[in-house]
Amino acid sequence: MPTGLTTRPAQVWGGVRLVPLTRDEPITGLRLHARVHGDEIGVVQLDRRRHYVSYIPHGFVATWGDDRPVAAYGTQLTKGSQPPAHGMGLRFHRRMAKRVGRDRLRFLPLHLAVEGYLSLHFGGPTVVWEEWSQRAVRRGLSPRVEEAYTGADVQGLADALKHFEIHPDQCGVLVYVADTPAAAFVVPHPDDYRALHTTLLQDMYGELVHRHATLATPVPPFDVRLPDDITSLADLRAAAAREQAEWSRFHDRTMADGLLAEPHTVRHTYRLGDYTLSRFLPAFGLKQENHIGELITARDGRLAYLKTFRLSESQVRRGHLLTTLAAHDWHLPTAASALGITDAQLGLRLDAAGFGALLREDVLARYRAG
């Protein structure tokens, strides 16, 4: 568990398990507030040629450099004005993270991380080998498309968030669906968490999490069995403390091992005084947990903010293929050799992953013919 955060006993609702995270000392020099964007489709201009299009119901505003208490307002979807009959409304954002004042930064939660995954080797082949199509050379991977679900579509999550108790010092939560890690959310201050608790319903969740929630059966609670030799309140208090510590050790070493693993690649995107906003990508290990996400860290190394998104198996395969190709200068035979397969097998894997258009049609036809 990151320094300064403590795991508290989990709360279970059906197939959803929420594990509260509390802080020994809240971070007061950085605060997070919600910003409502409404129910319009959001378009973010990344540069002159690239745009990111998604449903963006809310954003966060980070304020730093002031130790005074600040009230944070909750995030919710509002109807607003009805869109025209012939189309839908669009909201344009200049960047994923934009400074909106001397000590305020507006950023789009999780979209910063997802854009990092979508832009993975977005330019396509760096060397024009004969197997690649003209489209791959000229346009790279444009457009890249991935699907996600809102938290409101994750069965049981809304009820869990509504009924579960929020600890007085709670600054985060780990979400499990069918006892598989789904997401992590950490903020600097308990007041921020209480205000942003329900924004988990507007966050994005992957296909794997949605499927697990739909098919999940109720998960068992971790029952506590106290010894029979308790004779006083002091004995009871000591036994409860031991059980809580044992739960924390069990959770951190087993259940959260993949969720809180060290990221493979971290890219710093913005400096906020003594804090740094970054996004990270995993190593794209096959048949393993892989999480993308974003975080804000303090100069002293403390984790102030964290939000993660679990990739599905197909998304992991796409990331694995792209990183392998890029590591071998997009030379198909060399990449295939590194994977222990033939050129044709790699070509067919690319096609199955949705990257068939990168290959010349005659080359792909030859691979399919065997």
Buried (B, 14 or more C-beta within 10 A) or exposed (E): BBEBBBBBBBBBBBBBBBBBBBBEEBBBBBBBBBBBBBBBBBBBBBEEEBEBEBBBBBBBBBBBEEEEEBEBEBBEBEEEEEEEEEEEBEEEBEBBBBEEEEBBBBBBBBBBBBBBBBBBBBEBBEEEBEBBBEBBBEBBBEEBEBEBBBBBBBBBBBEBBEEBEEBEBBBBBBBBBBBBBBBBBBBBBBBBBBBBBBBBBBBBBBBBBBBBBBEBEEBEEBEEEEEEEBEEEEEEEEBBEEBBEEBBEEBBEEBBEBBBBEBEBEEEBBEBBBBBBBBBBBBBBEEEBBBBBBBBBBEEEBBBBBBBBBBBBBBBBBBBBBBBBBEBEBBBEBBBBBBEBEBBEBBBBBBEBBBBBBBBEEBBEBBEEE
